[in-house]
Amino acid sequence: MNDIILYIVFGLIGSGLLMATIRLIVGPKLSDRAVSLDTFNVIVVGIIAMLSFVYDNGLLLDIAIVYGALAFLETLVFARYVEGHHGRS
Amino acid sequence: MDVVNVISAVFLVLGGLFYFLGGLGVLRMPDPFDRIQAGTKATTLGAFSILIGVGVSHPDWLLKVILIIVFIALSNPIGSSALAKATYKAEGAPDNIVTDEMKDLMGGEEHVE
């Protein structure tokens, strides 16, 4: 029963990550890529939390904290980079 | 399976569903502002649900989980508003909007390609 729930959750998260990755690759403008990278990072934080649940290891939550902090910094830096690129891809 | 596992499983499936909807919105929405809307709000709620599900099943990790939730609740709206402002400055407003208040805030000048 528990395994079935884990398969469902990882399937849903994985398909969300796959769709964000497709938008990251094909995105017509630079800002689309920045938005999908933000989505990608938040999904990866959830995946790390799910891995700490599966492997029963609390240390992975520390990795999720550090990854979240770096993802926030990356979003801000990427937003500053997008500001200077007028309409290019 | 006792009641704690059932509550945890409900939160985990809900979080996975919101992550799926966030990815679907990022893939299918027509312009970058709609993609910001879909991809940031839905994934914020998905992260909350998954972290609450993990924290309910393991109560000794609850402090770290609350720390991550507070950090995501603070950082994700700041990131999305920075992205929206950068997108407006780089590409201008989309064609089908009704009002453009950001234009007044930025000194009344349209962006230049």
N, CA and C atoms of all chains as a GROMACS GRO file, in nm:
protein
  606
    1MET      N    1   0.083  -0.121   0.000
    1MET     CA    2   0.000   0.000   0.000
    1MET      C    3   0.086   0.126   0.000
    2ASN      N    4   0.187   0.125   0.088
    2ASN     CA    5   0.275   0.242   0.097
    2ASN      C    6   0.358   0.257  -0.029
    3ASP      N    7   0.401   0.142  -0.086
    3ASP     CA    8   0.479   0.148  -0.210
    3ASP      C    9   0.398   0.208  -0.324
    4ILE      N   10   0.269   0.174  -0.330
    4ILE     CA   11   0.184   0.227  -0.437
    4ILE      C   12   0.175   0.378  -0.427
    5ILE      N   13   0.161   0.429  -0.302
    5ILE     CA   14   0.153   0.574  -0.283
    5ILE      C   15   0.284   0.641  -0.325
    6LEU      N   16   0.397   0.576  -0.292
    6LEU     CA   17   0.525   0.634  -0.334
    6LEU      C   18   0.539   0.636  -0.485
    7TYR      N   19   0.493   0.527  -0.552
    7TYR     CA   20   0.498   0.528  -0.698
    7TYR      C   21   0.413   0.640  -0.756
    8ILE      N   22   0.292   0.660  -0.700
    8ILE     CA   23   0.205   0.766  -0.751
    8ILE      C   24   0.271   0.903  -0.733
    9VAL      N   25   0.325   0.928  -0.611
    9VAL     CA   26   0.383   1.061  -0.583
    9VAL      C   27   0.504   1.087  -0.671
   10PHE      N   28   0.592   0.985  -0.682
   10PHE     CA   29   0.711   1.009  -0.765
   10PHE      C   30   0.675   1.020  -0.913
   11GLY      N   31   0.569   0.950  -0.955
   11GLY     CA   32   0.526   0.966  -1.094
   11GLY      C   33   0.475   1.105  -1.122
   12LEU      N   34   0.395   1.159  -1.029
   12LEU     CA   35   0.342   1.295  -1.049
   12LEU      C   36   0.455   1.398  -1.048
   13ILE      N   37   0.547   1.385  -0.948
   13ILE     CA   38   0.657   1.483  -0.940
   13ILE      C   39   0.746   1.472  -1.062
   14GLY      N   40   0.772   1.346  -1.106
   14GLY     CA   41   0.860   1.328  -1.221
   14GLY      C   42   0.800   1.384  -1.349
   15SER      N   43   0.667   1.369  -1.366
   15SER     CA   44   0.610   1.426  -1.489
   15SER      C   45   0.609   1.578  -1.483
   16GLY      N   46   0.589   1.637  -1.364
   16GLY     CA   47   0.601   1.783  -1.352
   16GLY      C   48   0.742   1.830  -1.385
   17LEU      N   49   0.842   1.756  -1.335
   17LEU     CA   50   0.982   1.792  -1.363
   17LEU      C   51   1.013   1.778  -1.511
   18LEU      N   52   0.956   1.674  -1.574
   18LEU     CA   53   0.980   1.654  -1.717
   18LEU      C   54   0.922   1.768  -1.799
   19MET      N   55   0.799   1.813  -1.761
   19MET     CA   56   0.738   1.922  -1.838
   19MET      C   57   0.813   2.053  -1.818
   20ALA      N   58   0.861   2.078  -1.694
   20ALA     CA   59   0.942   2.199  -1.672
   20ALA      C   60   1.071   2.192  -1.752
   21THR      N   61   1.129   2.071  -1.765
   21THR     CA   62   1.253   2.057  -1.841
   21THR      C   63   1.230   2.080  -1.990
   22ILE      N   64   1.113   2.032  -2.040
   22ILE     CA   65   1.082   2.056  -2.181
   22ILE      C   66   1.071   2.206  -2.208
   23ARG      N   67   1.004   2.279  -2.117
   23ARG     CA   68   0.993   2.424  -2.135
   23ARG      C   69   1.130   2.490  -2.123
   24LEU      N   70   1.217   2.434  -2.037
   24LEU     CA   71   1.353   2.489  -2.023
   24LEU      C   72   1.431   2.472  -2.152
   25ILE      N   73   1.407   2.362  -2.225
   25ILE     CA   74   1.483   2.338  -2.347
   25ILE      C   75   1.424   2.416  -2.464
   26VAL      N   76   1.290   2.410  -2.484
   26VAL     CA   77   1.233   2.469  -2.605
   26VAL      C   78   1.191   2.614  -2.588
   27GLY      N   79   1.198   2.671  -2.463
   27GLY     CA   80   1.142   2.802  -2.436
   27GLY      C   81   1.184   2.907  -2.537
   28PRO      N   82   1.090   2.977  -2.602
   28PRO     CA   83   1.130   3.065  -2.712
   28PRO      C   84   1.210   3.187  -2.666
   29LYS      N   85   1.179   3.241  -2.547
   29LYS     CA   86   1.253   3.358  -2.499
   29LYS      C   87   1.338   3.318  -2.378
   30LEU      N   88   1.428   3.409  -2.343
   30LEU     CA   89   1.514   3.384  -2.226
   30LEU      C   90   1.433   3.384  -2.097
   31SER      N   91   1.326   3.468  -2.091
   31SER     CA   92   1.249   3.475  -1.968
   31SER      C   93   1.171   3.346  -1.943
   32ASP      N   94   1.128   3.276  -2.052
   32ASP     CA   95   1.063   3.146  -2.033
   32ASP      C   96   1.158   3.047  -1.967
   33ARG      N   97   1.283   3.050  -2.011
   33ARG     CA   98   1.381   2.960  -1.950
   33ARG      C   99   1.403   2.994  -1.804
   34ALA      N  100   1.405   3.126  -1.770
   34ALA     CA  101   1.425   3.164  -1.631
   34ALA      C  102   1.309   3.117  -1.544
   35VAL      N  103   1.185   3.132  -1.594
   35VAL     CA  104   1.067   3.090  -1.518
   35VAL      C  105   1.068   2.939  -1.498
   36SER      N  106   1.100   2.863  -1.605
   36SER     CA  107   1.096   2.719  -1.590
   36SER      C  108   1.211   2.671  -1.501
   37LEU      N  109   1.322   2.746  -1.498
   37LEU     CA  110   1.430   2.706  -1.408
   37LEU      C  111   1.389   2.726  -1.262
   38ASP      N  112   1.313   2.832  -1.234
   38ASP     CA  113   1.261   2.853  -1.098
   38ASP      C  114   1.169   2.739  -1.056
   39THR      N  115   1.077   2.702  -1.146
   39THR     CA  116   0.987   2.590  -1.119
   39THR      C  117   1.065   2.460  -1.096
   40PHE      N  118   1.163   2.437  -1.183
   40PHE     CA  119   1.249   2.319  -1.172
   40PHE      C  120   1.314   2.310  -1.034
   41ASN      N  121   1.367   2.423  -0.985
   41ASN     CA  122   1.437   2.420  -0.857
   41ASN      C  123   1.344   2.389  -0.742
   42VAL      N  124   1.222   2.446  -0.744
   42VAL     CA  125   1.130   2.418  -0.633
   42VAL      C  126   1.087   2.270  -0.637
   43ILE      N  127   1.071   2.216  -0.759
   43ILE     CA  128   1.036   2.074  -0.768
   43ILE      C  129   1.150   1.986  -0.716
   44VAL      N  130   1.274   2.027  -0.742
   44VAL     CA  131   1.387   1.948  -0.694
   44VAL      C  132   1.396   1.950  -0.541
   45VAL      N  133   1.359   2.065  -0.479
   45VAL     CA  134   1.354   2.070  -0.332
   45VAL      C  135   1.255   1.966  -0.279
   46GLY      N  136   1.138   1.956  -0.344
   46GLY     CA  137   1.040   1.855  -0.303
   46GLY      C  138   1.089   1.714  -0.324
   47ILE      N  139   1.165   1.690  -0.433
   47ILE     CA  140   1.219   1.556  -0.458
   47ILE      C  141   1.319   1.519  -0.350
   48ILE      N  142   1.403   1.616  -0.306
   48ILE     CA  143   1.501   1.585  -0.202
   48ILE      C  144   1.428   1.553  -0.071
   49ALA      N  145   1.320   1.626  -0.041
   49ALA     CA  146   1.242   1.595   0.079
   49ALA      C  147   1.180   1.455   0.069
   50MET      N  148   1.131   1.418  -0.050
   50MET     CA  149   1.075   1.284  -0.068
   50MET      C  150   1.182   1.177  -0.055
   51LEU      N  151   1.306   1.206  -0.100
   51LEU     CA  152   1.413   1.108  -0.085
   51LEU      C  153   1.450   1.089   0.061
   52SER      N  154   1.445   1.198   0.142
   52SER     CA  155   1.471   1.182   0.285
   52SER      C  156   1.361   1.098   0.350
   53PHE      N  157   1.237   1.107   0.294
   53PHE     CA  158   1.128   1.022   0.345
   53PHE      C  159   1.151   0.876   0.308
   54VAL      N  160   1.197   0.852   0.186
   54VAL     CA  161   1.213   0.713   0.139
   54VAL      C  162   1.331   0.646   0.209
   55TYR      N  163   1.448   0.717   0.212
   55TYR     CA  164   1.566   0.656   0.272
   55TYR      C  165   1.570   0.669   0.423
   56ASP      N  166   1.473   0.737   0.484
   56ASP     CA  167   1.461   0.750   0.630
   56ASP      C  168   1.584   0.819   0.688
   57ASN      N  169   1.630   0.925   0.623
   57ASN     CA  170   1.755   0.990   0.660
   57ASN      C  171   1.730   1.140   0.670
   58GLY      N  172   1.742   1.195   0.793
   58GLY     CA  173   1.711   1.336   0.813
   58GLY      C  174   1.813   1.431   0.757
   59LEU      N  175   1.934   1.380   0.724
   59LEU     CA  176   2.038   1.470   0.673
   59LEU      C  177   2.001   1.526   0.537
   60LEU      N  178   1.918   1.453   0.460
   60LEU     CA  179   1.883   1.503   0.327
   60LEU      C  180   1.800   1.630   0.336
   61LEU      N  181   1.732   1.652   0.451
   61LEU     CA  182   1.656   1.777   0.466
   61LEU      C  183   1.751   1.898   0.475
   62ASP      N  184   1.869   1.878   0.534
   62ASP     CA  185   1.969   1.986   0.536
   62ASP      C  186   2.012   2.021   0.394
   63ILE      N  187   2.029   1.915   0.311
   63ILE     CA  188   2.064   1.940   0.171
   63ILE      C  189   1.952   2.019   0.103
   64ALA      N  190   1.826   1.987   0.139
   64ALA     CA  191   1.714   2.060   0.079
   64ALA      C  192   1.716   2.207   0.119
   65ILE      N  193   1.753   2.236   0.246
   65ILE     CA  194   1.762   2.377   0.290
   65ILE      C  195   1.866   2.451   0.208
   66VAL      N  196   1.987   2.391   0.195
   66VAL     CA  197   2.095   2.459   0.123
   66VAL      C  198   2.058   2.474  -0.025
   67TYR      N  199   1.995   2.369  -0.082
   67TYR     CA  200   1.956   2.378  -0.223
   67TYR      C  201   1.852   2.487  -0.243
   68GLY      N  202   1.758   2.502  -0.147
   68GLY     CA  203   1.658   2.608  -0.159
   68GLY      C  204   1.720   2.746  -0.154
   69ALA      N  205   1.818   2.765  -0.064
   69ALA     CA  206   1.885   2.895  -0.054
   69ALA      C  207   1.959   2.927  -0.184
   70LEU      N  208   2.032   2.827  -0.238
   70LEU     CA  209   2.106   2.853  -0.361
   70LEU      C  210   2.012   2.874  -0.479
   71ALA      N  211   1.896   2.806  -0.479
   71ALA     CA  212   1.801   2.824  -0.588
   71ALA      C  213   1.741   2.964  -0.587
   72PHE      N  214   1.716   3.017  -0.466
   72PHE     CA  215   1.665   3.154  -0.455
   72PHE      C  216   1.766   3.254  -0.510
   73LEU      N  217   1.892   3.234  -0.472
   73LEU     CA  218   1.998   3.324  -0.521
   73LEU      C  219   2.010   3.315  -0.672
   74GLU      N  220   1.998   3.193  -0.724
   74GLU     CA  221   2.009   3.173  -0.868
   74GLU      C  222   1.895   3.242  -0.942
   75THR      N  223   1.773   3.236  -0.882
   75THR     CA  224   1.659   3.303  -0.946
   75THR      C  225   1.681   3.453  -0.954
   76LEU      N  226   1.732   3.511  -0.843
   76LEU     CA  227   1.754   3.656  -0.844
   76LEU      C  228   1.860   3.696  -0.945
   77VAL      N  229   1.970   3.619  -0.949
   77VAL     CA  230   2.078   3.652  -1.042
   77VAL      C  231   2.031   3.637  -1.186
   78PHE      N  232   1.952   3.531  -1.213
   78PHE     CA  233   1.902   3.509  -1.347
   78PHE      C  234   1.802   3.618  -1.386
   79ALA      N  235   1.724   3.669  -1.288
   79ALA     CA  236   1.631   3.778  -1.319
   79ALA      C  237   1.707   3.904  -1.356
   80ARG      N  238   1.816   3.932  -1.285
   80ARG     CA  239   1.898   4.048  -1.321
   80ARG      C  240   1.958   4.032  -1.460
   81TYR      N  241   1.992   3.907  -1.495
   81TYR     CA  242   2.049   3.882  -1.628
   81TYR      C  243   1.943   3.900  -1.736
   82VAL      N  244   1.817   3.858  -1.708
   82VAL     CA  245   1.710   3.871  -1.806
   82VAL      C  246   1.680   4.018  -1.833
   83GLU      N  247   1.693   4.104  -1.729
   83GLU     CA  248   1.660   4.246  -1.745
   83GLU      C  249   1.741   4.313  -1.855
   84GLY      N  250   1.865   4.270  -1.872
   84GLY     CA  251   1.949   4.337  -1.969
   84GLY      C  252   1.933   4.287  -2.111
   85HIS      N  253   1.861   4.175  -2.129
   85HIS     CA  254   1.850   4.116  -2.262
   85HIS      C  255   1.714   4.149  -2.322
   86HIS      N  256   1.708   4.246  -2.409
   86HIS     CA  257   1.578   4.291  -2.458
   86HIS      C  258   1.530   4.202  -2.570
   87GLY      N  259   1.440   4.109  -2.535
   87GLY     CA  260   1.369   4.032  -2.635
   87GLY      C  261   1.452   3.928  -2.707
   88ARG      N  262   1.575   3.907  -2.665
   88ARG     CA  263   1.653   3.802  -2.731
   88ARG      C  264   1.626   3.670  -2.663
   89SER      N  265   1.671   3.561  -2.727
   89SER     CA  266   1.653   3.430  -2.665
   89SER      C  267   1.787   3.383  -2.612
   90MET      N  268  -0.175   0.005   0.871
   90MET     CA  269  -0.154   0.148   0.844
   90MET      C  270  -0.241   0.232   0.938
   91ASP      N  271  -0.176   0.306   1.023
   91ASP     CA  272  -0.253   0.386   1.120
   91ASP      C  273  -0.284   0.523   1.062
   92VAL      N  274  -0.342   0.607   1.148
   92VAL     CA  275  -0.400   0.732   1.097
   92VAL      C  276  -0.292   0.832   1.056
   93VAL      N  277  -0.174   0.825   1.122
   93VAL     CA  278  -0.066   0.919   1.087
   93VAL      C  279  -0.017   0.893   0.946
   94ASN      N  280  -0.005   0.762   0.911
   94ASN     CA  281   0.040   0.731   0.776
   94ASN      C  282  -0.062   0.773   0.671
   95VAL      N  283  -0.191   0.763   0.705
   95VAL     CA  284  -0.294   0.803   0.610
   95VAL      C  285  -0.288   0.954   0.585
   96ILE      N  286  -0.273   1.033   0.694
   96ILE     CA  287  -0.264   1.179   0.677
   96ILE      C  288  -0.140   1.215   0.596
   97SER      N  289  -0.027   1.149   0.628
   97SER     CA  290   0.097   1.176   0.554
   97SER      C  291   0.082   1.142   0.407
   98ALA      N  292   0.017   1.027   0.376
   98ALA     CA  293   0.000   0.988   0.236
   98ALA      C  294  -0.090   1.085   0.162
   99VAL      N  295  -0.196   1.135   0.230
   99VAL     CA  296  -0.284   1.233   0.165
   99VAL      C  297  -0.207   1.359   0.130
  100PHE      N  298  -0.124   1.408   0.225
  100PHE     CA  299  -0.046   1.530   0.196
  100PHE      C  300   0.056   1.506   0.085
  101LEU      N  301   0.118   1.386   0.084
  101LEU     CA  302   0.218   1.360  -0.020
  101LEU      C  303   0.154   1.355  -0.159
  102VAL      N  304   0.038   1.287  -0.170
  102VAL     CA  305  -0.027   1.278  -0.301
  102VAL      C  306  -0.074   1.416  -0.346
  103LEU      N  307  -0.125   1.498  -0.251
  103LEU     CA  308  -0.168   1.634  -0.285
  103LEU      C  309  -0.050   1.718  -0.336
  104GLY      N  310   0.065   1.705  -0.267
  104GLY     CA  311   0.183   1.779  -0.311
  104GLY      C  312   0.230   1.736  -0.448
  105GLY      N  313   0.229   1.604  -0.473
  105GLY     CA  314   0.267   1.557  -0.605
  105GLY      C  315   0.174   1.607  -0.713
  106LEU      N  316   0.044   1.612  -0.680
  106LEU     CA  317  -0.055   1.664  -0.776
  106LEU      C  318  -0.030   1.811  -0.808
  107PHE      N  319   0.004   1.890  -0.703
  107PHE     CA  320   0.029   2.032  -0.731
  107PHE      C  321   0.158   2.052  -0.809
  108TYR      N  322   0.261   1.968  -0.783
  108TYR     CA  323   0.382   1.976  -0.864
  108TYR      C  324   0.352   1.945  -1.010
  109PHE      N  325   0.267   1.839  -1.031
  109PHE     CA  326   0.229   1.804  -1.168
  109PHE      C  327   0.156   1.921  -1.235
  110LEU      N  328   0.064   1.985  -1.162
  110LEU     CA  329  -0.010   2.097  -1.221
  110LEU      C  330   0.082   2.216  -1.250
  111GLY      N  331   0.183   2.237  -1.162
  111GLY     CA  332   0.278   2.345  -1.187
  111GLY      C  333   0.358   2.321  -1.314
  112GLY      N  334   0.406   2.196  -1.331
  112GLY     CA  335   0.480   2.165  -1.452
  112GLY      C  336   0.393   2.176  -1.576
  113LEU      N  337   0.266   2.132  -1.564
  113LEU     CA  338   0.174   2.142  -1.678
  113LEU      C  339   0.148   2.287  -1.715
  114GLY      N  340   0.132   2.374  -1.612
  114GLY     CA  341   0.110   2.516  -1.640
  114GLY      C  342   0.230   2.580  -1.707
  115VAL      N  343   0.351   2.543  -1.660
  115VAL     CA  344   0.471   2.600  -1.722
  115VAL      C  345   0.482   2.556  -1.866
  116LEU      N  346   0.442   2.431  -1.895
  116LEU     CA  347   0.454   2.384  -2.033
  116LEU      C  348   0.346   2.443  -2.123
  117ARG      N  349   0.223   2.461  -2.074
  117ARG     CA  350   0.110   2.487  -2.163
  117ARG      C  351   0.064   2.632  -2.168
  118MET      N  352   0.106   2.717  -2.072
  118MET     CA  353   0.055   2.854  -2.071
  118MET      C  354   0.112   2.936  -2.187
  119PRO      N  355   0.037   3.035  -2.237
  119PRO     CA  356   0.078   3.100  -2.362
  119PRO      C  357   0.191   3.202  -2.352
  120ASP      N  358   0.198   3.283  -2.246
  120ASP     CA  359   0.306   3.382  -2.242
  120ASP      C  360   0.378   3.379  -2.107
  121PRO      N  361   0.495   3.446  -2.095
  121PRO     CA  362   0.578   3.430  -1.975
  121PRO      C  363   0.512   3.470  -1.845
  122PHE      N  364   0.420   3.568  -1.847
  122PHE     CA  365   0.358   3.609  -1.720
  122PHE      C  366   0.265   3.501  -1.668
  123ASP      N  367   0.188   3.437  -1.760
  123ASP     CA  368   0.105   3.325  -1.718
  123ASP      C  369   0.190   3.209  -1.667
  124ARG      N  370   0.306   3.191  -1.730
  124ARG     CA  371   0.393   3.082  -1.683
  124ARG      C  372   0.448   3.111  -1.545
  125ILE      N  373   0.478   3.239  -1.515
  125ILE     CA  374   0.522   3.275  -1.380
  125ILE      C  375   0.411   3.244  -1.281
  126GLN      N  376   0.288   3.283  -1.316
  126GLN     CA  377   0.173   3.260  -1.228
  126GLN      C  378   0.156   3.111  -1.197
  127ALA      N  379   0.155   3.028  -1.304
  127ALA     CA  380   0.131   2.885  -1.284
  127ALA      C  381   0.249   2.820  -1.214
  128GLY      N  382   0.369   2.851  -1.261
  128GLY     CA  383   0.484   2.777  -1.214
  128GLY      C  384   0.527   2.813  -1.075
  129THR      N  385   0.489   2.931  -1.024
  129THR     CA  386   0.534   2.967  -0.890
  129THR      C  387   0.431   2.936  -0.783
  130LYS      N  388   0.305   2.970  -0.806
  130LYS     CA  389   0.204   2.946  -0.702
  130LYS      C  390   0.181   2.798  -0.679
  131ALA      N  391   0.166   2.722  -0.789
  131ALA     CA  392   0.134   2.581  -0.775
  131ALA      C  393   0.249   2.505  -0.710
  132THR      N  394   0.374   2.538  -0.749
  132THR     CA  395   0.483   2.464  -0.688
  132THR      C  396   0.507   2.505  -0.544
  133THR      N  397   0.472   2.632  -0.507
  133THR     CA  398   0.483   2.668  -0.366
  133THR      C  399   0.389   2.583  -0.281
  134LEU      N  400   0.265   2.570  -0.326
  134LEU     CA  401   0.170   2.488  -0.250
  134LEU      C  402   0.210   2.340  -0.252
  135GLY      N  403   0.266   2.293  -0.363
  135GLY     CA  404   0.313   2.155  -0.369
  135GLY      C  405   0.427   2.129  -0.271
  136ALA      N  406   0.521   2.226  -0.261
  136ALA     CA  407   0.632   2.210  -0.166
  136ALA      C  408   0.580   2.209  -0.024
  137PHE      N  409   0.483   2.298   0.008
  137PHE     CA  410   0.425   2.297   0.142
  137PHE      C  411   0.364   2.162   0.174
  138SER      N  412   0.285   2.107   0.081
  138SER     CA  413   0.214   1.983   0.109
  138SER      C  414   0.311   1.867   0.127
  139ILE      N  415   0.413   1.858   0.040
  139ILE     CA  416   0.507   1.746   0.053
  139ILE      C  417   0.587   1.757   0.181
  140LEU      N  418   0.630   1.880   0.216
  140LEU     CA  419   0.708   1.893   0.340
  140LEU      C  420   0.623   1.865   0.462
  141ILE      N  421   0.494   1.906   0.460
  141ILE     CA  422   0.406   1.874   0.572
  141ILE      C  423   0.384   1.723   0.582
  142GLY      N  424   0.372   1.657   0.466
  142GLY     CA  425   0.355   1.512   0.467
  142GLY      C  426   0.477   1.441   0.525
  143VAL      N  427   0.597   1.488   0.488
  143VAL     CA  428   0.719   1.429   0.544
  143VAL      C  429   0.727   1.457   0.694
  144GLY      N  430   0.692   1.581   0.735
  144GLY     CA  431   0.702   1.617   0.876
  144GLY      C  432   0.600   1.546   0.964
  145VAL      N  433   0.482   1.516   0.910
  145VAL     CA  434   0.381   1.445   0.990
  145VAL      C  435   0.425   1.302   1.015
  146SER      N  436   0.487   1.239   0.914
  146SER     CA  437   0.525   1.099   0.933
  146SER      C  438   0.648   1.085   1.022
  147HIS      N  439   0.737   1.185   1.025
  147HIS     CA  440   0.854   1.181   1.114
  147HIS      C  441   0.851   1.305   1.202
  148PRO      N  442   0.793   1.299   1.322
  148PRO     CA  443   0.778   1.423   1.401
  148PRO      C  444   0.909   1.482   1.452
  149ASP      N  445   1.019   1.403   1.455
  149ASP     CA  446   1.144   1.461   1.502
  149ASP      C  447   1.212   1.547   1.396
  150TRP      N  448   1.164   1.544   1.271
  150TRP     CA  449   1.221   1.632   1.169
  150TRP      C  450   1.138   1.758   1.153
  151LEU      N  451   1.042   1.780   1.244
  151LEU     CA  452   0.944   1.884   1.219
  151LEU      C  453   1.007   2.023   1.217
  152LEU      N  454   1.116   2.043   1.296
  152LEU     CA  455   1.179   2.174   1.302
  152LEU      C  456   1.243   2.211   1.168
  153LYS      N  457   1.317   2.115   1.110
  153LYS     CA  458   1.379   2.141   0.980
  153LYS      C  459   1.274   2.164   0.872
  154VAL      N  460   1.165   2.085   0.880
  154VAL     CA  461   1.059   2.098   0.780
  154VAL      C  462   0.994   2.235   0.787
  155ILE      N  463   0.969   2.282   0.910
  155ILE     CA  464   0.910   2.416   0.925
  155ILE      C  465   1.007   2.522   0.877
  156LEU      N  466   1.137   2.500   0.900
  156LEU     CA  467   1.237   2.596   0.851
  156LEU      C  468   1.234   2.604   0.698
  157ILE      N  469   1.226   2.487   0.632
  157ILE     CA  470   1.220   2.490   0.484
  157ILE      C  471   1.091   2.556   0.437
  158ILE      N  472   0.979   2.529   0.507
  158ILE     CA  473   0.852   2.587   0.465
  158ILE      C  474   0.856   2.739   0.476
  159VAL      N  475   0.910   2.790   0.589
  159VAL     CA  476   0.919   2.936   0.606
  159VAL      C  477   1.011   2.996   0.501
  160PHE      N  478   1.121   2.927   0.471
  160PHE     CA  479   1.213   2.981   0.372
  160PHE      C  480   1.150   2.986   0.233
  161ILE      N  481   1.077   2.879   0.197
  161ILE     CA  482   1.012   2.879   0.065
  161ILE      C  483   0.902   2.984   0.060
  162ALA      N  484   0.828   2.998   0.170
  162ALA     CA  485   0.720   3.098   0.173
  162ALA      C  486   0.774   3.239   0.161
  163LEU      N  487   0.900   3.262   0.210
  163LEU     CA  488   0.956   3.396   0.193
  163LEU      C  489   1.023   3.415   0.059
  164SER      N  490   1.095   3.312   0.012
  164SER     CA  491   1.182   3.334  -0.104
  164SER      C  492   1.109   3.322  -0.237
  165ASN      N  493   1.005   3.236  -0.244
  165ASN     CA  494   0.945   3.208  -0.374
  165ASN      C  495   0.866   3.328  -0.429
  166PRO      N  496   0.787   3.402  -0.348
  166PRO     CA  497   0.722   3.521  -0.403
  166PRO      C  498   0.820   3.631  -0.442
  167ILE      N  499   0.932   3.643  -0.366
  167ILE     CA  500   1.031   3.745  -0.402
  167ILE      C  501   1.093   3.711  -0.538
  168GLY      N  502   1.125   3.582  -0.556
  168GLY     CA  503   1.182   3.540  -0.683
  168GLY      C  504   1.087   3.560  -0.798
  169SER      N  505   0.957   3.528  -0.775
  169SER     CA  506   0.863   3.539  -0.886
  169SER      C  507   0.837   3.685  -0.921
  170SER      N  508   0.835   3.775  -0.821
  170SER     CA  509   0.814   3.916  -0.855
  170SER      C  510   0.936   3.973  -0.924
  171ALA      N  511   1.055   3.928  -0.885
  171ALA     CA  512   1.176   3.974  -0.956
  171ALA      C  513   1.175   3.925  -1.100
  172LEU      N  514   1.130   3.801  -1.120
  172LEU     CA  515   1.123   3.749  -1.257
  172LEU      C  516   1.021   3.824  -1.341
  173ALA      N  517   0.904   3.858  -1.277
  173ALA     CA  518   0.800   3.928  -1.352
  173ALA      C  519   0.849   4.067  -1.393
  174LYS      N  520   0.919   4.136  -1.300
  174LYS     CA  521   0.970   4.270  -1.331
  174LYS      C  522   1.076   4.263  -1.441
  175ALA      N  523   1.162   4.162  -1.433
  175ALA     CA  524   1.266   4.148  -1.535
  175ALA      C  525   1.205   4.115  -1.669
  176THR      N  526   1.100   4.031  -1.670
  176THR     CA  527   1.034   3.998  -1.796
  176THR      C  528   0.967   4.120  -1.856
  177TYR      N  529   0.905   4.203  -1.769
  177TYR     CA  530   0.842   4.326  -1.820
  177TYR      C  531   0.946   4.420  -1.880
  178LYS      N  532   1.060   4.432  -1.811
  178LYS     CA  533   1.163   4.522  -1.863
  178LYS      C  534   1.224   4.470  -1.991
  179ALA      N  535   1.235   4.338  -2.004
  179ALA     CA  536   1.301   4.284  -2.123
  179ALA      C  537   1.208   4.276  -2.242
  180GLU      N  538   1.081   4.238  -2.221
  180GLU     CA  539   0.993   4.210  -2.335
  180GLU      C  540   0.872   4.302  -2.342
  181GLY      N  541   0.844   4.380  -2.238
  181GLY     CA  542   0.726   4.465  -2.241
  181GLY      C  543   0.601   4.386  -2.205
  182ALA      N  544   0.488   4.458  -2.200
  182ALA     CA  545   0.362   4.394  -2.164
  182ALA      C  546   0.312   4.308  -2.280
  183PRO      N  547   0.237   4.202  -2.252
  183PRO     CA  548   0.175   4.126  -2.361
  183PRO      C  549   0.066   4.207  -2.430
  184ASP      N  550   0.025   4.162  -2.549
  184ASP     CA  551  -0.064   4.243  -2.633
  184ASP      C  552  -0.207   4.248  -2.581
  185ASN      N  553  -0.252   4.146  -2.508
  185ASN     CA  554  -0.395   4.133  -2.478
  185ASN      C  555  -0.432   4.182  -2.339
  186ILE      N  556  -0.350   4.266  -2.273
  186ILE     CA  557  -0.385   4.310  -2.139
  186ILE      C  558  -0.476   4.433  -2.147
  187VAL      N  559  -0.549   4.460  -2.036
  187VAL     CA  560  -0.646   4.570  -2.033
  187VAL      C  561  -0.582   4.696  -1.978
  188THR      N  562  -0.519   4.688  -1.861
  188THR     CA  563  -0.450   4.804  -1.805
  188THR      C  564  -0.302   4.771  -1.788
  189ASP      N  565  -0.219   4.874  -1.790
  189ASP     CA  566  -0.074   4.858  -1.776
  189ASP      C  567  -0.026   4.957  -1.671
  190GLU      N  568  -0.039   4.919  -1.542
  190GLU     CA  569   0.002   5.012  -1.436
  190GLU      C  570   0.153   5.017  -1.420
  191MET      N  571   0.220   4.913  -1.463
  191MET     CA  572   0.366   4.911  -1.452
  191MET      C  573   0.429   5.018  -1.540
  192LYS      N  574   0.357   5.053  -1.649
  192LYS     CA  575   0.409   5.157  -1.738
  192LYS      C  576   0.417   5.292  -1.668
  193ASP      N  577   0.314   5.322  -1.584
  193ASP     CA  578   0.318   5.447  -1.508
  193ASP      C  579   0.428   5.444  -1.402
  194LEU      N  580   0.448   5.327  -1.341
  194LEU     CA  581   0.550   5.316  -1.237
  194LEU      C  582   0.690   5.334  -1.294
  195MET      N  583   0.709   5.293  -1.419
  195MET     CA  584   0.842   5.301  -1.477
  195MET      C  585   0.865   5.429  -1.554
  196GLY      N  586   0.785   5.533  -1.528
  196GLY     CA  587   0.810   5.662  -1.589
  196GLY      C  588   0.738   5.685  -1.719
  197GLY      N  589   0.637   5.602  -1.750
  197GLY     CA  590   0.551   5.627  -1.864
  197GLY      C  591   0.612   5.596  -1.998
  198GLU      N  592   0.724   5.529  -2.002
  198GLU     CA  593   0.784   5.501  -2.132
  198GLU      C  594   0.776   5.352  -2.161
  199GLU      N  595   0.739   5.322  -2.285
  199GLU     CA  596   0.733   5.182  -2.328
  199GLU      C  597   0.877   5.130  -2.343
  200HIS      N  598   0.892   5.001  -2.334
  200HIS     CA  599   1.028   4.945  -2.346
  200HIS      C  600   1.075   4.957  -2.490
  201VAL      N  601   1.203   4.950  -2.510
  201VAL     CA  602   1.258   4.957  -2.645
  201VAL      C  603   1.321   4.823  -2.678
  202GLU      N  604   1.296   4.778  -2.800
  202GLU     CA  605   1.353   4.650  -2.841
  202GLU      C  606   1.503   4.666  -2.866
   0.00000   0.00000   0.00000
